Amino acid sequence: DGDSDSGDDSDKRSCEESWRLITSLREKLPPSKLQTIVKKCGLPSSGKRREPVKMYQIPQRRRITKDSKWVTISDLKIQAVKE
């Protein structure tokens, strides 16, 4: 059990780091450039499964909101950039 717990922690931590990276990239890069990166790498919230953006966007965001609300804000910003 301890092993799987620590695995979850590192997943959450790397997810938050990815969001911080994307948020900081948004300030430095033009939207089109960021869009390309997000399309290529996928959003951090995709976890280990690789799914099309439209499929995981909403359910994943709802799950993340419990931990960190600021993720939702950057998620909405990225979605706005795409649209």
N, CA, C and O atoms as CSV, one atom per row, in Angstrom:
chain,resi,resn,atom,element,x,y,z
A,1,ASP,N,N,0.832,-1.209,0.000
A,1,ASP,CA,C,0.000,0.000,0.000
A,1,ASP,C,C,0.867,1.261,0.000
A,1,ASP,O,O,0.588,2.216,-0.725
A,2,GLY,N,N,1.919,1.253,0.818
A,2,GLY,CA,C,2.778,2.427,0.907
A,2,GLY,C,C,3.361,2.783,-0.439
A,2,GLY,O,O,3.492,3.960,-0.776
A,3,ASP,N,N,3.714,1.766,-1.214
A,3,ASP,CA,C,4.314,2.037,-2.521
A,3,ASP,C,C,3.325,2.738,-3.440
A,3,ASP,O,O,3.664,3.725,-4.093
A,4,SER,N,N,2.094,2.221,-3.487
A,4,SER,CA,C,1.110,2.832,-4.382
A,4,SER,C,C,0.768,4.250,-3.912
A,4,SER,O,O,0.514,5.130,-4.735
A,5,ASP,N,N,0.760,4.472,-2.605
A,5,ASP,CA,C,0.487,5.817,-2.098
A,5,ASP,C,C,1.547,6.801,-2.576
A,5,ASP,O,O,1.227,7.875,-3.084
A,6,SER,N,N,2.819,6.421,-2.408
A,6,SER,CA,C,3.884,7.330,-2.822
A,6,SER,C,C,3.822,7.551,-4.329
A,6,SER,O,O,4.144,8.636,-4.813
A,7,GLY,N,N,3.408,6.526,-5.075
A,7,GLY,CA,C,3.264,6.682,-6.519
A,7,GLY,C,C,2.215,7.729,-6.842
A,7,GLY,O,O,2.411,8.560,-7.729
A,8,ASP,N,N,1.095,7.692,-6.120
A,8,ASP,CA,C,0.053,8.689,-6.346
A,8,ASP,C,C,0.579,10.089,-6.048
A,8,ASP,O,O,0.311,11.032,-6.793
A,9,ASP,N,N,1.324,10.219,-4.964
A,9,ASP,CA,C,1.871,11.523,-4.601
A,9,ASP,C,C,2.749,12.076,-5.714
A,9,ASP,O,O,2.626,13.241,-6.093
A,10,SER,N,N,3.639,11.229,-6.238
A,10,SER,CA,C,4.553,11.716,-7.276
A,10,SER,C,C,3.765,12.060,-8.537
A,10,SER,O,O,4.110,13.009,-9.240
A,11,ASP,N,N,2.705,11.294,-8.833
A,11,ASP,CA,C,1.870,11.626,-9.988
A,11,ASP,C,C,1.251,13.004,-9.810
A,11,ASP,O,O,1.268,13.826,-10.726
A,12,LYS,N,N,0.704,13.251,-8.624
A,12,LYS,CA,C,0.051,14.530,-8.368
A,12,LYS,C,C,1.068,15.660,-8.452
A,12,LYS,O,O,0.790,16.723,-9.005
A,13,ARG,N,N,2.255,15.414,-7.892
A,13,ARG,CA,C,3.280,16.446,-7.882
A,13,ARG,C,C,3.716,16.774,-9.312
A,13,ARG,O,O,3.822,17.943,-9.682
A,14,SER,N,N,3.969,15.728,-10.114
A,14,SER,CA,C,4.410,15.987,-11.487
A,14,SER,C,C,3.293,16.667,-12.279
A,14,SER,O,O,3.562,17.481,-13.162
A,15,CYS,N,N,2.055,16.336,-11.966
A,15,CYS,CA,C,0.922,16.989,-12.629
A,15,CYS,C,C,0.912,18.474,-12.295
A,15,CYS,O,O,0.739,19.309,-13.183
A,16,GLU,N,N,1.094,18.807,-11.024
A,16,GLU,CA,C,1.102,20.222,-10.635
A,16,GLU,C,C,2.281,20.951,-11.271
A,16,GLU,O,O,2.151,22.095,-11.708
A,17,GLU,N,N,3.438,20.279,-11.319
A,17,GLU,CA,C,4.603,20.907,-11.943
A,17,GLU,C,C,4.329,21.164,-13.419
A,17,GLU,O,O,4.714,22.200,-13.959
A,18,SER,N,N,3.662,20.214,-14.066
A,18,SER,CA,C,3.339,20.397,-15.484
A,18,SER,C,C,2.425,21.596,-15.671
A,18,SER,O,O,2.590,22.373,-16.611
A,19,TRP,N,N,1.450,21.741,-14.763
A,19,TRP,CA,C,0.537,22.881,-14.881
A,19,TRP,C,C,1.278,24.196,-14.666
A,19,TRP,O,O,1.019,25.184,-15.354
A,20,ARG,N,N,2.207,24.202,-13.700
A,20,ARG,CA,C,2.985,25.427,-13.477
A,20,ARG,C,C,3.804,25.751,-14.711
A,20,ARG,O,O,3.935,26.912,-15.098
A,21,LEU,N,N,4.359,24.701,-15.331
A,21,LEU,CA,C,5.161,24.915,-16.531
A,21,LEU,C,C,4.294,25.491,-17.642
A,21,LEU,O,O,4.684,26.450,-18.309
A,22,ILE,N,N,3.119,24.903,-17.837
A,22,ILE,CA,C,2.232,25.391,-18.899
A,22,ILE,C,C,1.797,26.825,-18.605
A,22,ILE,O,O,1.750,27.664,-19.504
A,23,THR,N,N,1.479,27.098,-17.332
A,23,THR,CA,C,1.054,28.454,-16.986
A,23,THR,C,C,2.161,29.460,-17.267
A,23,THR,O,O,1.904,30.543,-17.794
A,24,SER,N,N,3.400,29.097,-16.912
A,24,SER,CA,C,4.512,30.022,-17.167
A,24,SER,C,C,4.781,30.130,-18.661
A,24,SER,O,O,5.140,31.200,-19.152
A,25,LEU,N,N,4.610,29.028,-19.386
A,25,LEU,CA,C,4.805,29.074,-20.837
A,25,LEU,C,C,3.777,29.996,-21.485
A,25,LEU,O,O,4.079,30.692,-22.455
A,26,ARG,N,N,2.558,29.995,-20.943
A,26,ARG,CA,C,1.505,30.832,-21.523
A,26,ARG,C,C,1.923,32.302,-21.506
A,26,ARG,O,O,1.561,33.068,-22.399
A,27,GLU,N,N,2.697,32.692,-20.473
A,27,GLU,CA,C,3.104,34.094,-20.377
A,27,GLU,C,C,4.211,34.419,-21.377
A,27,GLU,O,O,4.362,35.571,-21.784
A,28,LYS,N,N,4.990,33.400,-21.778
A,28,LYS,CA,C,6.154,33.666,-22.621
A,28,LYS,C,C,5.893,33.371,-24.095
A,28,LYS,O,O,6.529,33.958,-24.970
A,29,LEU,N,N,4.961,32.464,-24.370
A,29,LEU,CA,C,4.774,32.021,-25.752
A,29,LEU,C,C,3.474,32.564,-26.326
A,29,LEU,O,O,2.525,32.814,-25.583
A,30,PRO,N,N,3.421,32.748,-27.643
A,30,PRO,CA,C,2.152,33.074,-28.293
A,30,PRO,C,C,1.196,31.887,-28.187
A,30,PRO,O,O,1.644,30.742,-28.138
A,31,PRO,N,N,-0.116,32.143,-28.151
A,31,PRO,CA,C,-1.102,31.069,-27.983
A,31,PRO,C,C,-0.921,29.934,-28.992
A,31,PRO,O,O,-1.069,28.763,-28.641
A,32,SER,N,N,-0.604,30.275,-30.239
A,32,SER,CA,C,-0.489,29.232,-31.260
A,32,SER,C,C,0.645,28.273,-30.923
A,32,SER,O,O,0.539,27.068,-31.149
A,33,LYS,N,N,1.729,28.815,-30.382
A,33,LYS,CA,C,2.868,27.973,-30.007
A,33,LYS,C,C,2.484,27.052,-28.860
A,33,LYS,O,O,2.783,25.858,-28.887
A,34,LEU,N,N,1.825,27.605,-27.858
A,34,LEU,CA,C,1.407,26.793,-26.721
A,34,LEU,C,C,0.437,25.711,-27.169
A,34,LEU,O,O,0.513,24.566,-26.723
A,35,GLN,N,N,-0.475,26.090,-28.058
A,35,GLN,CA,C,-1.459,25.141,-28.561
A,35,GLN,C,C,-0.760,23.941,-29.183
A,35,GLN,O,O,-1.170,22.799,-28.974
A,36,THR,N,N,0.295,24.202,-29.948
A,36,THR,CA,C,1.047,23.121,-30.578
A,36,THR,C,C,1.664,22.210,-29.528
A,36,THR,O,O,1.627,20.986,-29.661
A,37,ILE,N,N,2.232,22.805,-28.484
A,37,ILE,CA,C,2.863,22.008,-27.429
A,37,ILE,C,C,1.817,21.155,-26.722
A,37,ILE,O,O,2.027,19.962,-26.504
A,38,VAL,N,N,0.691,21.765,-26.366
A,38,VAL,CA,C,-0.353,21.034,-25.655
A,38,VAL,C,C,-0.878,19.894,-26.525
A,38,VAL,O,O,-1.114,18.791,-26.032
A,39,LYS,N,N,-1.060,20.162,-27.824
A,39,LYS,CA,C,-1.540,19.109,-28.717
A,39,LYS,C,C,-0.544,17.962,-28.797
A,39,LYS,O,O,-0.927,16.793,-28.813
A,40,LYS,N,N,0.744,18.310,-28.848
A,40,LYS,CA,C,1.773,17.282,-29.016
A,40,LYS,C,C,1.931,16.454,-27.743
A,40,LYS,O,O,2.001,15.226,-27.798
A,41,CYS,N,N,1.988,17.130,-26.600
A,41,CYS,CA,C,2.306,16.440,-25.348
A,41,CYS,C,C,1.054,16.016,-24.591
A,41,CYS,O,O,1.116,15.123,-23.745
A,42,GLY,N,N,-0.058,16.634,-24.881
A,42,GLY,CA,C,-1.258,16.379,-24.098
A,42,GLY,C,C,-1.241,17.221,-22.830
A,42,GLY,O,O,-0.178,17.650,-22.381
A,43,LEU,N,N,-2.405,17.457,-22.258
A,43,LEU,CA,C,-2.464,18.200,-21.006
A,43,LEU,C,C,-1.971,17.313,-19.869
A,43,LEU,O,O,-2.143,16.095,-19.917
A,44,PRO,N,N,-1.363,17.906,-18.854
A,44,PRO,CA,C,-0.862,17.119,-17.716
A,44,PRO,C,C,-1.956,16.269,-17.085
A,44,PRO,O,O,-1.675,15.201,-16.542
A,45,SER,N,N,-3.200,16.735,-17.149
A,45,SER,CA,C,-4.284,16.018,-16.490
A,45,SER,C,C,-4.610,14.697,-17.178
A,45,SER,O,O,-5.407,13.915,-16.660
A,46,SER,N,N,-4.002,14.435,-18.347
A,46,SER,CA,C,-4.313,13.200,-19.059
A,46,SER,C,C,-3.766,11.979,-18.327
A,46,SER,O,O,-4.215,10.859,-18.567
A,47,GLY,N,N,-2.791,12.192,-17.428
A,47,GLY,CA,C,-2.259,11.068,-16.680
A,47,GLY,C,C,-1.549,10.080,-17.584
A,47,GLY,O,O,-0.898,10.471,-18.553
A,48,LYS,N,N,-1.673,8.785,-17.265
A,48,LYS,CA,C,-0.948,7.775,-18.037
A,48,LYS,C,C,-1.686,7.423,-19.323
A,48,LYS,O,O,-1.064,7.000,-20.297
A,49,ARG,N,N,-3.005,7.594,-19.335
A,49,ARG,CA,C,-3.755,7.277,-20.560
A,49,ARG,C,C,-3.627,8.428,-21.539
A,49,ARG,O,O,-3.678,9.595,-21.151
A,50,ARG,N,N,-3.460,8.096,-22.806
A,50,ARG,CA,C,-3.428,9.139,-23.823
A,50,ARG,C,C,-4.780,9.148,-24.535
A,50,ARG,O,O,-5.129,8.206,-25.246
A,51,GLU,N,N,-5.526,10.220,-24.331
A,51,GLU,CA,C,-6.842,10.338,-24.944
A,51,GLU,C,C,-6.918,11.656,-25.707
A,51,GLU,O,O,-6.155,12.583,-25.433
A,52,PRO,N,N,-7.832,11.736,-26.655
A,52,PRO,CA,C,-8.067,13.018,-27.333
A,52,PRO,C,C,-8.470,14.077,-26.305
A,52,PRO,O,O,-9.141,13.780,-25.317
A,53,VAL,N,N,-8.049,15.317,-26.558
A,53,VAL,CA,C,-8.274,16.389,-25.594
A,53,VAL,C,C,-9.741,16.487,-25.199
A,53,VAL,O,O,-10.063,16.580,-24.014
A,54,LYS,N,N,-10.641,16.466,-26.198
A,54,LYS,CA,C,-12.062,16.704,-25.901
A,54,LYS,C,C,-12.618,15.654,-24.944
A,54,LYS,O,O,-13.527,15.943,-24.167
A,55,MET,N,N,-12.077,14.436,-24.997
A,55,MET,CA,C,-12.633,13.370,-24.169
A,55,MET,C,C,-12.282,13.544,-22.699
A,55,MET,O,O,-13.131,13.335,-21.832
A,56,TYR,N,N,-11.015,13.932,-22.403
A,56,TYR,CA,C,-10.641,13.946,-20.992
A,56,TYR,C,C,-10.735,15.318,-20.338
A,56,TYR,O,O,-10.634,15.435,-19.117
A,57,GLN,N,N,-10.931,16.365,-21.155
A,57,GLN,CA,C,-10.911,17.715,-20.610
A,57,GLN,C,C,-11.838,17.883,-19.397
A,57,GLN,O,O,-11.378,18.217,-18.306
A,58,ILE,N,N,-13.137,17.650,-19.591
A,58,ILE,CA,C,-14.111,17.989,-18.554
A,58,ILE,C,C,-14.054,17.042,-17.347
A,58,ILE,O,O,-13.952,17.522,-16.218
A,59,PRO,N,N,-14.116,15.719,-17.541
A,59,PRO,CA,C,-14.073,14.839,-16.367
A,59,PRO,C,C,-12.783,14.984,-15.564
A,59,PRO,O,O,-12.822,14.987,-14.334
A,60,GLN,N,N,-11.641,15.104,-16.240
A,60,GLN,CA,C,-10.376,15.240,-15.521
A,60,GLN,C,C,-10.361,16.531,-14.716
A,60,GLN,O,O,-9.892,16.555,-13.578
A,61,ARG,N,N,-10.879,17.611,-15.311
A,61,ARG,CA,C,-10.860,18.891,-14.611
A,61,ARG,C,C,-11.662,18.766,-13.320
A,61,ARG,O,O,-11.257,19.283,-12.279
A,62,ARG,N,N,-12.808,18.074,-13.391
A,62,ARG,CA,C,-13.648,17.960,-12.210
A,62,ARG,C,C,-12.899,17.212,-11.105
A,62,ARG,O,O,-13.001,17.566,-9.931
A,63,ARG,N,N,-12.143,16.173,-11.491
A,63,ARG,CA,C,-11.437,15.391,-10.489
A,63,ARG,C,C,-10.323,16.213,-9.845
A,63,ARG,O,O,-10.108,16.123,-8.636
A,64,ILE,N,N,-9.621,17.005,-10.636
A,64,ILE,CA,C,-8.482,17.781,-10.131
A,64,ILE,C,C,-8.954,18.889,-9.187
A,64,ILE,O,O,-8.252,19.238,-8.238
A,65,THR,N,N,-10.141,19.440,-9.449
A,65,THR,CA,C,-10.616,20.599,-8.703
A,65,THR,C,C,-10.572,20.357,-7.202
A,65,THR,O,O,-10.342,21.290,-6.433
A,66,LYS,N,N,-10.793,19.097,-6.769
A,66,LYS,CA,C,-10.765,18.804,-5.340
A,66,LYS,C,C,-9.446,19.251,-4.717
A,66,LYS,O,O,-9.434,19.802,-3.616
A,67,ASP,N,N,-8.335,19.015,-5.417
A,67,ASP,CA,C,-7.029,19.298,-4.834
A,67,ASP,C,C,-6.643,20.763,-5.000
A,67,ASP,O,O,-6.327,21.441,-4.022
A,68,SER,N,N,-6.669,21.247,-6.230
A,68,SER,CA,C,-6.134,22.584,-6.486
A,68,SER,C,C,-7.031,23.334,-7.462
A,68,SER,O,O,-7.157,22.948,-8.624
A,69,LYS,N,N,-7.651,24.406,-6.982
A,69,LYS,CA,C,-8.584,25.145,-7.831
A,69,LYS,C,C,-7.858,25.915,-8.923
A,69,LYS,O,O,-8.428,26.168,-9.984
A,70,TRP,N,N,-6.603,26.292,-8.677
A,70,TRP,CA,C,-5.878,27.084,-9.676
A,70,TRP,C,C,-5.657,26.287,-10.951
A,70,TRP,O,O,-5.490,26.868,-12.023
A,71,VAL,N,N,-5.653,24.957,-10.848
A,71,VAL,CA,C,-5.522,24.132,-12.057
A,71,VAL,C,C,-6.708,24.388,-12.968
A,71,VAL,O,O,-6.552,24.495,-14.185
A,72,THR,N,N,-7.915,24.487,-12.371
A,72,THR,CA,C,-9.110,24.728,-13.173
A,72,THR,C,C,-8.982,26.037,-13.938
A,72,THR,O,O,-9.375,26.120,-15.102
A,73,ILE,N,N,-8.440,27.051,-13.295
A,73,ILE,CA,C,-8.314,28.356,-13.945
A,73,ILE,C,C,-7.399,28.264,-15.158
A,73,ILE,O,O,-7.751,28.742,-16.236
A,74,SER,N,N,-6.223,27.650,-14.993
A,74,SER,CA,C,-5.318,27.547,-16.138
A,74,SER,C,C,-5.901,26.622,-17.195
A,74,SER,O,O,-5.667,26.815,-18.388
A,75,ASP,N,N,-6.659,25.621,-16.766
A,75,ASP,CA,C,-7.304,24.723,-17.723
A,75,ASP,C,C,-8.295,25.507,-18.575
A,75,ASP,O,O,-8.343,25.341,-19.794
A,76,LEU,N,N,-9.086,26.363,-17.926
A,76,LEU,CA,C,-10.040,27.183,-18.671
A,76,LEU,C,C,-9.320,28.128,-19.621
A,76,LEU,O,O,-9.770,28.345,-20.746
A,77,LYS,N,N,-8.204,28.689,-19.171
A,77,LYS,CA,C,-7.451,29.595,-20.040
A,77,LYS,C,C,-6.953,28.855,-21.275
A,77,LYS,O,O,-7.056,29.359,-22.393
A,78,ILE,N,N,-6.416,27.666,-21.070
A,78,ILE,CA,C,-5.910,26.882,-22.207
A,78,ILE,C,C,-7.061,26.529,-23.140
A,78,ILE,O,O,-6.916,26.585,-24.361
A,79,GLN,N,N,-8.207,26.166,-22.566
A,79,GLN,CA,C,-9.356,25.837,-23.401
A,79,GLN,C,C,-9.781,27.063,-24.209
A,79,GLN,O,O,-10.148,26.948,-25.379
A,80,ALA,N,N,-9.728,28.233,-23.577
A,80,ALA,CA,C,-10.091,29.464,-24.278
A,80,ALA,C,C,-9.127,29.722,-25.428
A,80,ALA,O,O,-9.534,30.163,-26.503
A,81,VAL,N,N,-7.850,29.446,-25.195
A,81,VAL,CA,C,-6.859,29.638,-26.257
A,81,VAL,C,C,-7.190,28.747,-27.443
A,81,VAL,O,O,-7.076,29.166,-28.595
A,82,LYS,N,N,-7.605,27.503,-27.155
A,82,LYS,CA,C,-7.904,26.569,-28.242
A,82,LYS,C,C,-9.110,27.037,-29.044
A,82,LYS,O,O,-9.135,26.927,-30.270
A,83,GLU,N,N,-10.099,27.555,-28.344
A,83,GLU,CA,C,-11.325,27.949,-29.040
A,83,GLU,C,C,-11.164,29.354,-29.604
A,83,GLU,O,O,-12.086,29.877,-30.230
